[in-house]
Amino acid sequence: MNEKKLKVVVLTHGGANRLLELLSATETIEVAGVFIETAAAPQRTLAQKIKRSVRYDGYAATIKKFSSTLLGGATRGGEELEAVREGQKELEELAENLSIPLYRVENYHAETAIDLLRKTNADLGILYGTNIIKASVFGVPRLGSINLHQGLAPFYRGGPTVFWELFNDEKELGITIHFVAAKVDTGDIIVQKTLPLDYDFARYNLDFERFLADYRASLTEPSTELLAEAVRLISTGQEKRTPQDTSLGKRYRLPLKKEKDELRRHLRSRQKEFLKAGNYKQKERLG
């Protein structure tokens, strides 16, 4: 007797290669399509970009960031956009190899994109690294949509991940797979996982930005595996939905310059404790 497969669609800006591989290898799942949104974010003027950078990064970092632009050099934003395009190209090639339809849409919320989504007759939508999606899109699949959130909901909603956990001196960080609801990161939880959050002073000193980048990169594989597992549970009817009590946490946002400075001061204090605890061999490396 052949059981009906769970028909899913993936909405992403790119980088979902590993997810497609895991889903395609699961017998109870059929990937009916991948939707890539190609429209770039609204462009700010140079003055707006500088003002925003000063607010979040401070004057020194802003001067360093924009000096290359003003001198006619390559911009960080341009490099990031090129990386996104290259990632989308790789995803397109993988989808073709796996015989998965791929749709490029300018805006998920455009009526043409929603019509394409409806025509897939998907049971479940999967959001992987998208911007905020409205109900007119996430509600199209029969069962709704699920989202990967790198944070332990309901305590940590929004983002950016890792920064606020480190800021609050947490000892672990969570990954949450949840159904999508109208408010960001508030839908019923399907599965969660926690990982240790241990700042390595010997390696990073007070360069927490580098630590954040490395730690976030290390989250990709476990996050993708957990998302694929959640889809598998839904495909076999084994999922359990746990409603969130949002009063237990809050929705975080981008940290300001003053909050980054506060984190650096806190890490400096912890570093002194680290050395007092007997880590004298690290003194020379820490400088």
Backbone bond lengths (Angstrom), bond angles and torsions (degrees), N, CA, C in turn:
res aa  C-N    CA-C-N  psi(-1)  N-CA   C-N-CA  omega(-1)  CA-C   N-CA-C  phi
1 M - - - 1.468 - - 1.528 109.78 -
2 N 1.309 116.23 124.80 1.460 120.66 -179.31 1.520 110.80 -89.16
3 E 1.309 116.15 119.98 1.459 121.42 176.82 1.522 109.35 -79.92
4 K 1.317 116.00 143.60 1.451 120.54 178.32 1.520 109.59 -69.34
5 K 1.322 116.50 133.72 1.459 120.99 179.50 1.522 110.71 -80.47
6 L 1.333 115.23 152.31 1.461 121.01 174.01 1.519 107.81 -77.40
7 K 1.314 116.19 119.94 1.457 120.94 -178.30 1.530 109.02 -91.07
8 V 1.336 117.04 118.93 1.463 121.20 -175.51 1.522 111.08 -121.63
9 V 1.330 114.89 155.12 1.466 121.59 171.20 1.525 107.60 -126.01
10 V 1.321 116.08 144.76 1.463 122.24 -179.47 1.520 108.92 -110.87
11 L 1.329 116.27 127.16 1.472 122.28 174.95 1.520 107.67 -107.74
12 T 1.325 117.01 125.12 1.458 119.99 -173.88 1.523 110.96 -155.81
13 H 1.328 115.32 163.88 1.465 121.19 170.43 1.526 109.57 -100.11
14 G 1.339 116.39 -2.41 1.453 121.46 -178.64 1.517 110.47 133.02
15 G 1.329 116.48 170.14 1.454 120.57 177.59 1.511 114.82 83.88
16 A 1.342 117.48 6.97 1.467 120.29 -176.76 1.527 112.29 -93.48
17 N 1.315 117.39 20.61 1.465 121.49 -176.62 1.519 112.62 -57.16
18 R 1.324 116.17 -50.71 1.462 120.33 -178.01 1.530 110.78 -63.45
19 L 1.319 116.84 -37.36 1.462 120.73 178.73 1.523 110.38 -62.16
20 L 1.329 117.46 -44.24 1.465 120.58 178.89 1.519 111.16 -60.81
21 E 1.326 116.36 -40.04 1.465 120.12 179.08 1.521 110.90 -62.60
22 L 1.329 117.19 -45.05 1.463 121.20 -178.71 1.525 111.49 -66.78
23 L 1.327 116.88 -43.25 1.463 120.08 -179.40 1.525 111.00 -66.48
24 S 1.321 116.67 -41.23 1.465 120.82 -178.43 1.523 112.02 -66.45
25 A 1.321 116.53 -25.52 1.467 120.96 -179.37 1.527 112.53 -85.95
26 T 1.331 117.35 -2.54 1.467 121.69 -178.74 1.523 109.43 -97.64
27 E 1.333 117.14 120.90 1.460 122.15 -172.08 1.518 113.86 -63.92
28 T 1.322 117.41 -25.74 1.466 120.61 -175.35 1.524 113.15 -91.15
29 I 1.340 116.47 6.77 1.469 121.18 -175.52 1.527 111.01 -125.46
30 E 1.317 115.48 138.40 1.467 122.20 172.37 1.526 108.39 -122.10
31 V 1.314 116.82 122.17 1.465 120.66 177.47 1.526 107.74 -86.18
32 A 1.333 115.92 107.50 1.465 121.23 -174.66 1.520 112.77 -83.79
33 G 1.332 116.56 -12.66 1.453 118.33 179.47 1.508 112.82 171.08
34 V 1.322 115.03 157.26 1.464 122.95 174.29 1.524 107.15 -121.99
35 F 1.324 116.38 129.05 1.460 121.67 179.35 1.526 109.05 -111.21
36 I 1.318 116.47 123.05 1.463 122.35 177.81 1.518 108.68 -112.83
37 E 1.329 116.08 123.75 1.464 120.70 176.57 1.520 108.35 -86.54
38 T 1.319 116.63 122.85 1.462 120.70 -173.31 1.519 114.23 -99.58
39 A 1.328 117.91 -15.71 1.468 120.40 -177.61 1.518 110.32 -65.09
40 A 1.319 116.55 134.71 1.463 121.17 177.09 1.519 109.40 -79.83
41 A 1.319 115.81 158.31 1.465 120.43 177.25 1.524 109.28 -64.02
42 P 1.328 117.55 152.04 1.473 120.37 179.21 1.527 110.93 -53.66
43 Q 1.321 116.42 131.87 1.457 121.06 -176.68 1.529 111.41 -80.30
44 R 1.334 115.14 130.46 1.462 120.31 175.08 1.525 109.08 -89.65
45 T 1.325 115.99 155.02 1.461 120.07 174.28 1.524 108.07 -71.26
46 L 1.338 116.60 164.35 1.460 120.28 179.18 1.524 110.49 -59.31
47 A 1.335 116.88 -40.27 1.469 120.80 179.29 1.523 110.90 -62.39
48 Q 1.329 116.94 -40.81 1.464 120.88 179.14 1.525 110.62 -66.56
49 K 1.334 116.22 -39.94 1.463 120.26 179.40 1.526 111.02 -63.97
50 I 1.335 116.53 -42.44 1.462 120.51 -179.65 1.524 110.60 -65.45
51 K 1.323 117.04 -43.90 1.466 121.44 179.45 1.523 110.87 -60.70
52 R 1.323 116.35 -42.70 1.463 121.37 179.83 1.527 110.39 -66.48
53 S 1.334 116.16 -41.07 1.457 120.61 -179.32 1.527 111.48 -64.25
54 V 1.325 117.19 -41.04 1.468 120.93 178.29 1.524 110.17 -60.92
55 R 1.325 116.12 -40.93 1.465 120.41 -178.39 1.524 112.20 -64.94
56 Y 1.333 116.04 -41.55 1.459 119.51 -174.40 1.526 113.85 -95.83
57 D 1.345 117.62 -26.60 1.461 120.09 -174.44 1.524 114.96 -119.51
58 G 1.336 118.07 -16.45 1.450 120.49 -179.16 1.523 112.31 93.07
59 Y 1.341 115.74 169.16 1.460 121.32 -174.74 1.528 112.62 -68.45
60 A 1.327 117.37 -45.86 1.465 120.25 -176.01 1.524 111.28 -61.07
61 A 1.329 116.10 -47.38 1.464 120.19 -179.78 1.523 111.22 -65.12
62 T 1.327 116.42 -34.79 1.466 120.54 179.92 1.523 110.81 -66.42
63 I 1.333 116.57 -43.99 1.467 120.52 178.14 1.529 110.29 -60.14
64 K 1.320 116.20 -43.60 1.461 120.74 179.84 1.527 110.92 -64.91
65 K 1.330 115.78 -41.57 1.462 121.42 -176.59 1.526 112.34 -66.23
66 F 1.352 116.03 -40.71 1.460 119.27 -172.10 1.525 114.36 -98.89
67 S 1.323 117.74 -5.92 1.467 119.21 -179.53 1.522 111.04 -61.80
68 S 1.326 116.63 -40.05 1.464 120.44 179.19 1.522 111.07 -64.01
69 T 1.336 115.83 -41.32 1.470 120.25 179.66 1.520 111.08 -62.26
70 L 1.324 115.94 -45.43 1.460 120.59 -177.33 1.523 112.00 -67.46
71 L 1.348 115.85 -24.57 1.460 120.12 179.03 1.527 112.04 -92.77
72 G 1.328 115.25 4.65 1.464 119.10 176.29 1.508 114.26 89.62
73 G 1.330 117.99 13.11 1.458 120.95 179.66 1.515 112.41 -84.98
74 A 1.330 115.51 -178.88 1.463 121.17 179.31 1.521 109.89 -70.22
75 T 1.313 116.31 147.07 1.459 120.97 179.07 1.516 110.30 -100.47
76 R 1.324 115.30 152.22 1.458 120.34 177.57 1.524 110.43 -62.77
77 G 1.351 115.34 -40.14 1.457 119.54 179.55 1.521 111.88 -61.97
78 G 1.337 116.00 -39.89 1.456 120.00 178.74 1.518 111.86 -64.86
79 E 1.325 116.37 -39.96 1.462 121.02 178.45 1.524 110.74 -65.69
80 E 1.340 116.59 -40.59 1.457 120.46 179.57 1.523 111.02 -65.99
81 L 1.330 116.90 -39.92 1.462 120.92 179.26 1.520 110.57 -63.99
82 E 1.314 116.37 -40.05 1.459 120.44 178.87 1.526 110.47 -65.04
83 A 1.334 116.94 -38.27 1.463 121.18 178.20 1.528 110.81 -64.82
84 V 1.336 116.36 -39.83 1.467 120.91 177.99 1.524 110.13 -62.43
85 R 1.318 116.65 -45.15 1.466 120.86 -179.63 1.522 111.46 -62.76
86 E 1.323 116.29 -39.73 1.457 120.28 178.96 1.528 110.06 -66.16
87 G 1.343 116.27 -40.28 1.459 120.58 177.90 1.515 111.96 -64.00
88 Q 1.316 117.05 -38.78 1.462 121.23 178.38 1.526 110.98 -65.99
89 K 1.324 116.04 -37.09 1.464 120.37 178.20 1.525 110.29 -63.83
90 E 1.330 117.14 -42.48 1.463 121.40 179.11 1.526 110.71 -64.84
91 L 1.334 116.34 -39.08 1.462 120.73 178.48 1.526 110.46 -65.14
92 E 1.324 116.16 -39.77 1.466 121.04 179.12 1.529 110.68 -62.50
93 E 1.321 116.70 -41.08 1.465 121.04 179.15 1.524 110.90 -65.90
94 L 1.335 116.74 -40.39 1.461 120.28 179.06 1.525 110.64 -65.56
95 A 1.325 116.52 -44.16 1.464 120.54 179.67 1.528 110.41 -59.12
96 E 1.319 116.16 -40.34 1.469 120.08 178.63 1.522 110.76 -64.05
97 N 1.334 116.82 -42.10 1.467 121.10 179.49 1.526 111.91 -64.84
98 L 1.342 116.00 -31.14 1.464 120.89 -179.26 1.527 111.92 -92.99
99 S 1.330 116.40 4.04 1.473 122.52 -179.27 1.523 112.05 58.80
100 I 1.325 115.69 41.39 1.464 121.93 178.16 1.527 108.57 -106.71
101 P 1.325 118.61 125.62 1.469 120.36 178.09 1.527 110.88 -61.22
102 L 1.318 116.86 136.19 1.461 121.13 178.14 1.524 108.59 -123.36
103 Y 1.319 115.16 131.95 1.459 121.21 -177.87 1.529 109.49 -119.95
104 R 1.312 115.71 126.91 1.468 120.74 173.83 1.521 108.10 -97.96
105 V 1.322 116.31 121.03 1.464 120.56 -179.92 1.521 108.66 -124.62
106 E 1.308 115.76 146.70 1.467 119.26 -178.73 1.518 111.40 -73.85
107 N 1.330 115.96 -34.43 1.465 120.84 -178.29 1.520 108.38 -150.42
108 Y 1.332 117.31 124.94 1.466 120.68 179.89 1.524 112.19 -55.68
109 H 1.338 116.50 -31.53 1.458 120.75 -173.16 1.528 113.67 -89.56
110 A 1.329 117.00 -1.30 1.462 120.33 175.57 1.528 109.00 -68.83
111 E 1.320 116.68 146.28 1.466 120.46 -176.80 1.522 111.97 -60.39
112 T 1.338 116.76 -34.82 1.468 119.66 178.86 1.527 111.29 -64.05
113 A 1.337 116.49 -38.60 1.464 120.65 178.95 1.525 110.67 -68.96
114 I 1.325 116.51 -41.69 1.466 120.81 179.61 1.526 110.30 -64.12
115 D 1.328 117.58 -38.11 1.466 121.44 177.42 1.526 110.68 -62.73
116 L 1.339 116.69 -42.96 1.463 120.38 177.38 1.522 110.91 -61.27
117 L 1.325 115.73 -40.74 1.459 120.94 179.97 1.528 110.39 -64.16
118 R 1.308 116.85 -42.88 1.471 120.80 178.89 1.531 111.21 -60.85
119 K 1.320 116.20 -39.85 1.465 120.81 -175.83 1.526 113.00 -67.63
120 T 1.325 117.78 -16.02 1.467 119.59 176.89 1.522 111.43 -75.41
121 N 1.341 117.14 -16.80 1.476 121.89 -176.77 1.527 111.31 52.79
122 A 1.312 115.75 40.50 1.464 120.63 -176.46 1.524 111.98 -70.74
123 D 1.322 114.79 146.29 1.462 120.99 174.07 1.524 111.01 -83.77
124 L 1.336 115.91 -32.58 1.467 120.49 -172.88 1.520 111.01 -145.50
125 G 1.323 116.19 136.20 1.454 121.59 172.74 1.520 109.48 -98.77
126 I 1.327 116.67 145.07 1.466 122.13 179.48 1.522 107.97 -125.65
127 L 1.324 116.81 117.94 1.462 121.23 178.46 1.523 108.85 -93.89
128 Y 1.327 115.90 126.40 1.459 120.58 -178.25 1.527 108.91 -133.55
129 G 1.332 115.34 93.74 1.460 119.91 177.02 1.509 113.79 72.75
130 T 1.323 117.42 40.51 1.462 120.80 177.56 1.525 109.99 -99.93
131 N 1.325 115.79 171.22 1.456 120.13 168.00 1.525 107.84 -78.08
132 I 1.322 117.73 -175.14 1.462 120.89 -179.59 1.526 109.77 -62.98
133 I 1.329 115.75 129.73 1.460 122.63 -178.54 1.524 109.38 -109.90
134 K 1.333 116.11 134.89 1.464 121.36 -178.56 1.527 111.21 -86.99
135 A 1.340 115.28 165.52 1.463 121.63 -178.02 1.520 112.55 -60.56
136 S 1.331 117.19 -28.11 1.465 120.40 179.55 1.520 111.64 -62.20
137 V 1.340 116.22 -17.92 1.462 121.62 177.76 1.524 110.83 -108.30
138 F 1.345 117.74 -54.62 1.469 118.55 -174.38 1.531 112.61 -68.55
139 G 1.331 116.85 -16.49 1.456 119.91 179.42 1.514 114.46 -90.21
140 V 1.323 118.36 -2.55 1.465 121.11 -178.00 1.530 112.76 -67.08
141 P 1.333 120.92 -49.62 1.465 120.16 178.88 1.532 111.72 -59.51
142 R 1.306 116.32 151.07 1.467 122.54 -174.09 1.528 113.22 -53.96
143 L 1.328 117.40 -41.51 1.467 121.80 -178.44 1.524 112.77 -97.91
144 G 1.319 117.02 3.25 1.456 119.98 -174.53 1.515 110.53 88.51
145 S 1.325 116.79 -154.90 1.462 121.49 -176.94 1.523 110.66 -134.59
146 I 1.332 115.42 157.82 1.459 121.00 176.02 1.523 108.90 -121.54
147 N 1.331 115.19 160.37 1.463 121.18 -174.55 1.522 110.70 -136.40
148 L 1.322 114.95 146.82 1.462 121.89 172.45 1.517 108.30 -94.14
149 H 1.336 116.34 121.26 1.466 121.07 178.11 1.518 108.82 -122.99
150 Q 1.323 116.45 122.17 1.461 120.62 177.55 1.521 108.81 -87.76
151 G 1.306 114.18 89.07 1.453 123.41 -177.95 1.518 107.40 170.33
152 L 1.319 117.82 152.44 1.459 121.45 -178.75 1.522 108.89 -89.54
153 A 1.335 115.39 91.43 1.463 120.39 178.18 1.540 109.27 -72.79
154 P 1.333 118.62 148.16 1.463 128.02 4.39 1.531 113.97 -87.02
155 F 1.330 117.55 2.02 1.464 120.29 -174.55 1.527 112.20 -69.23
156 Y 1.327 116.02 -40.65 1.465 120.74 179.99 1.520 109.07 -123.54
157 R 1.328 115.17 103.09 1.463 121.50 176.08 1.527 107.88 -115.56
158 G 1.327 116.83 160.44 1.459 118.34 -175.18 1.523 110.02 76.13
159 G 1.326 116.52 -143.11 1.453 118.99 -177.68 1.526 110.97 -174.28
160 P 1.323 117.68 -170.51 1.455 126.84 4.65 1.527 112.36 -81.93
161 T 1.324 114.92 147.85 1.452 119.90 -178.85 1.533 111.52 -63.66
162 V 1.287 116.53 153.60 1.469 127.92 177.74 1.529 112.26 78.62
163 F 1.338 117.84 -46.79 1.469 118.58 -176.45 1.515 111.22 -56.11
164 W 1.324 117.64 -53.25 1.462 119.87 -173.35 1.526 112.26 -71.96
165 E 1.318 117.12 -30.82 1.462 119.49 174.88 1.528 109.97 -64.98
166 L 1.334 115.98 -41.56 1.462 120.55 177.57 1.521 110.23 -67.68
167 F 1.309 116.79 -41.04 1.465 123.22 179.12 1.531 110.52 -59.38
168 N 1.331 116.56 -39.27 1.466 121.83 -178.34 1.520 113.09 -89.87
169 D 1.334 116.15 8.16 1.466 122.20 175.66 1.527 112.54 62.08
170 E 1.330 116.69 37.18 1.461 120.60 176.88 1.525 109.75 -73.33
171 K 1.320 115.79 152.61 1.459 120.91 179.37 1.525 112.26 -98.10
172 E 1.335 116.29 -7.91 1.452 119.96 177.98 1.525 110.07 -148.99
173 L 1.318 114.61 163.73 1.464 121.33 179.92 1.519 107.99 -129.45
174 G 1.332 116.30 144.84 1.449 119.55 -176.22 1.517 114.14 -107.62
175 I 1.326 114.69 158.24 1.460 123.29 170.55 1.520 105.86 -122.02
176 T 1.319 116.92 130.99 1.460 121.74 -175.82 1.523 110.79 -126.69
177 I 1.327 116.27 132.12 1.460 121.78 171.04 1.522 106.56 -110.65
178 H 1.318 116.65 122.53 1.465 120.00 -174.26 1.523 111.17 -141.48
179 F 1.317 115.33 158.23 1.460 119.94 172.78 1.522 108.60 -70.30
180 V 1.310 116.37 148.51 1.459 121.38 -177.80 1.520 109.82 -83.58
181 A 1.329 115.70 133.13 1.463 122.84 177.34 1.523 108.47 -123.96
182 A 1.324 115.95 175.56 1.471 120.70 -176.90 1.522 112.14 -60.13
183 K 1.341 117.29 -39.95 1.461 120.81 178.55 1.527 109.99 -92.32
184 V 1.310 116.00 143.71 1.466 122.16 -173.60 1.532 112.54 -59.28
185 D 1.334 115.56 128.12 1.471 123.44 173.31 1.524 113.48 58.54
186 T 1.325 118.19 35.26 1.474 120.79 -177.71 1.524 113.29 -116.66
187 G 1.327 118.59 -3.43 1.459 121.17 -175.59 1.518 113.22 -71.19
188 D 1.332 115.54 168.56 1.465 121.66 -178.95 1.526 111.02 -56.46
189 I 1.329 115.62 136.10 1.464 122.12 -178.93 1.521 110.06 -83.24
190 I 1.331 116.07 137.05 1.466 121.74 177.01 1.527 109.94 -100.85
191 V 1.327 116.46 -55.68 1.465 121.39 178.27 1.524 109.35 -143.69
192 Q 1.329 115.29 154.68 1.465 121.98 176.20 1.519 109.94 -141.12
193 K 1.318 114.63 158.49 1.457 121.36 177.23 1.512 108.16 -147.68
194 T 1.325 117.11 144.25 1.463 120.48 176.59 1.524 110.26 -116.84
195 L 1.325 114.91 147.32 1.458 122.57 178.52 1.520 108.77 -128.94
196 P 1.338 118.15 147.56 1.467 120.19 179.47 1.524 111.67 -65.41
197 L 1.319 115.70 141.93 1.468 122.03 177.46 1.523 107.04 -117.66
198 D 1.311 115.55 97.45 1.464 121.40 -174.77 1.527 109.09 -124.57
199 Y 1.316 115.96 109.13 1.470 120.73 -179.01 1.525 109.29 -73.52
200 D 1.325 116.46 124.41 1.463 122.89 -177.68 1.534 109.44 -93.93
201 F 1.346 115.91 95.92 1.465 119.96 -178.82 1.523 111.94 -65.31
202 A 1.333 116.54 -34.43 1.458 119.63 -178.44 1.525 111.51 -63.89
203 R 1.304 116.63 -29.47 1.464 120.83 -178.07 1.524 112.87 -94.38
204 Y 1.341 116.79 -39.19 1.465 119.99 -171.30 1.525 115.09 -107.70
205 N 1.351 117.59 -12.84 1.456 120.12 -175.96 1.530 108.05 52.06
206 L 1.331 119.62 -122.58 1.464 121.73 178.44 1.535 112.28 -106.63
207 D 1.323 116.16 13.04 1.465 120.67 -179.89 1.531 109.52 -83.25
208 F 1.325 115.76 71.90 1.463 119.61 -175.31 1.522 112.48 -68.86
209 E 1.342 118.07 -23.91 1.464 120.25 178.89 1.531 110.31 -62.85
210 R 1.317 116.32 -39.38 1.469 120.41 178.25 1.521 110.42 -69.18
211 F 1.339 116.05 -38.57 1.465 120.11 176.39 1.524 110.35 -61.23
212 L 1.341 117.05 -45.28 1.461 121.13 -179.64 1.524 110.68 -58.95
213 A 1.330 116.80 -44.77 1.465 121.05 -178.77 1.524 111.20 -62.72
214 D 1.333 116.70 -45.38 1.463 120.68 -179.13 1.524 111.32 -66.90
215 Y 1.327 116.37 -42.13 1.465 119.52 -177.78 1.528 110.15 -66.96
216 R 1.327 116.25 -42.35 1.471 119.18 179.36 1.519 110.76 -61.94
217 A 1.323 116.80 -39.68 1.465 120.29 178.53 1.527 110.63 -62.46
218 S 1.335 116.47 -36.21 1.465 120.36 -179.22 1.525 112.61 -70.89
219 L 1.333 117.59 -15.02 1.462 121.50 -178.96 1.526 112.81 -81.83
220 T 1.319 117.46 -16.07 1.465 120.63 -172.85 1.521 112.96 -58.10
221 E 1.324 117.52 -51.47 1.467 120.45 -176.26 1.529 112.49 -65.97
222 P 1.348 119.72 -52.44 1.471 118.17 179.20 1.526 113.18 -62.29
223 S 1.324 117.16 -32.88 1.467 120.60 178.70 1.525 110.73 -66.60
224 T 1.324 116.07 -45.08 1.463 120.95 -179.24 1.520 110.91 -65.66
225 E 1.321 116.76 -40.83 1.464 120.68 178.77 1.525 111.13 -64.00
226 L 1.332 116.89 -39.74 1.462 120.35 179.59 1.528 110.54 -67.33
227 L 1.322 116.92 -38.60 1.462 121.01 178.04 1.526 110.29 -63.54
228 A 1.322 117.25 -45.04 1.465 120.98 178.63 1.524 111.03 -62.86
229 E 1.326 116.76 -36.93 1.465 120.75 178.08 1.521 110.97 -65.78
230 A 1.332 117.14 -39.35 1.467 120.71 177.97 1.522 110.52 -62.48
231 V 1.329 116.86 -41.55 1.466 120.60 178.49 1.526 110.07 -64.82
232 R 1.323 116.85 -40.30 1.471 120.36 178.16 1.523 110.76 -61.55
233 L 1.335 117.13 -43.13 1.464 120.68 178.95 1.524 110.89 -60.71
234 I 1.321 116.49 -42.35 1.465 120.36 178.83 1.526 110.20 -65.37
235 S 1.323 116.51 -38.69 1.470 120.66 -177.73 1.523 112.26 -66.23
236 T 1.329 117.14 -23.81 1.469 121.14 -179.92 1.524 112.27 -106.73
237 G 1.333 116.21 4.82 1.460 120.07 178.49 1.515 114.01 72.35
238 Q 1.335 117.32 22.07 1.466 121.12 -176.62 1.522 113.26 -102.72
239 E 1.330 117.40 2.44 1.468 119.36 -176.74 1.521 111.14 -72.29
240 K 1.321 115.05 149.51 1.464 122.27 173.92 1.525 107.86 -121.25
241 R 1.313 116.19 129.50 1.461 121.24 -178.50 1.519 109.66 -100.20
242 T 1.329 115.44 125.46 1.462 121.24 178.82 1.523 109.32 -115.37
243 P 1.335 118.11 112.00 1.471 120.39 178.67 1.522 110.86 -61.83
244 Q 1.318 116.67 146.80 1.458 121.38 179.34 1.523 111.35 -90.31
245 D 1.323 114.91 140.79 1.464 121.27 169.29 1.523 106.01 -99.03
246 T 1.317 116.66 93.09 1.465 120.71 -173.64 1.523 113.40 -67.12
247 S 1.338 117.47 -12.65 1.465 119.80 177.97 1.526 111.21 -69.99
248 L 1.333 116.84 -13.74 1.467 120.93 -178.51 1.529 112.69 -80.21
249 G 1.312 116.91 -14.84 1.464 119.42 -177.94 1.510 111.49 -144.52
250 K 1.329 115.97 -156.59 1.459 120.85 -179.06 1.522 109.66 -151.55
251 R 1.323 115.13 166.89 1.459 120.77 174.82 1.523 108.11 -96.89
252 Y 1.320 116.07 119.85 1.460 121.47 -178.46 1.528 110.81 -89.15
253 R 1.331 116.24 166.92 1.463 122.38 -179.95 1.525 108.67 -141.28
254 L 1.324 116.17 -179.70 1.459 120.54 -178.72 1.525 110.78 -58.31
255 P 1.329 118.16 133.79 1.464 120.41 178.78 1.518 111.87 -72.94
256 L 1.324 115.43 144.37 1.455 121.49 176.57 1.525 109.75 -83.41
257 K 1.327 116.02 169.57 1.467 121.33 178.49 1.522 110.97 -56.15
258 K 1.329 118.14 -42.85 1.463 120.83 -177.72 1.524 111.50 -64.58
259 E 1.332 117.11 -31.41 1.465 120.10 179.38 1.523 110.98 -76.46
260 K 1.309 117.00 -32.76 1.460 120.43 174.29 1.527 110.14 -66.16
261 D 1.331 116.15 -40.77 1.463 120.28 177.64 1.525 110.64 -63.95
262 E 1.325 115.94 -38.73 1.466 120.04 179.50 1.523 110.82 -64.95
263 L 1.337 116.60 -39.93 1.464 120.12 177.38 1.520 110.37 -63.15
264 R 1.322 116.97 -41.56 1.467 120.25 179.95 1.532 110.63 -63.34
265 R 1.332 117.47 -39.77 1.475 120.49 177.23 1.524 110.61 -64.64
266 H 1.315 115.85 -40.11 1.464 120.28 179.65 1.527 110.66 -64.86
267 L 1.320 116.51 -41.19 1.458 120.18 178.91 1.523 110.98 -66.85
268 R 1.323 117.06 -36.04 1.461 120.30 177.52 1.530 110.37 -62.38
269 S 1.325 116.17 -39.74 1.462 120.91 177.52 1.523 110.75 -65.65
270 R 1.319 116.52 -42.27 1.464 120.70 178.65 1.519 111.01 -66.96
271 Q 1.327 115.95 -33.06 1.456 120.41 179.27 1.532 110.55 -63.55
272 K 1.324 116.61 -40.25 1.463 120.50 177.77 1.521 110.60 -62.65
273 E 1.322 116.93 -40.88 1.463 120.97 177.62 1.522 110.26 -65.52
274 F 1.334 115.68 -36.83 1.459 122.19 178.96 1.529 110.33 -59.55
275 L 1.323 116.58 -42.71 1.458 121.23 -179.47 1.526 111.96 -73.86
276 K 1.330 116.22 -38.72 1.462 120.02 179.06 1.520 111.86 -64.32
277 A 1.335 115.85 -26.73 1.465 120.41 -176.96 1.521 112.42 -72.94
278 G 1.338 116.96 -2.26 1.455 119.58 176.64 1.507 114.53 113.23
279 N 1.322 117.15 9.37 1.459 120.73 -179.63 1.530 110.33 -88.32
280 Y 1.317 116.18 50.32 1.465 120.68 -174.45 1.521 112.51 -67.58
281 K 1.322 117.18 -26.66 1.458 120.49 -179.30 1.523 111.76 -66.16
282 Q 1.323 115.56 -17.19 1.456 119.31 -178.23 1.533 112.13 -88.51
283 K 1.322 118.33 -10.56 1.467 120.93 -173.17 1.522 112.65 -56.16
284 E 1.324 115.69 -44.76 1.462 118.84 -176.96 1.526 110.87 -64.93
285 R 1.344 117.02 -38.25 1.458 120.76 -179.75 1.524 110.96 -70.43
286 L 1.318 116.65 -34.97 1.455 119.80 -178.31 1.522 111.22 -74.12
287 G 1.317 117.40 -33.69 1.457 121.63 176.50 1.501 114.39 71.78
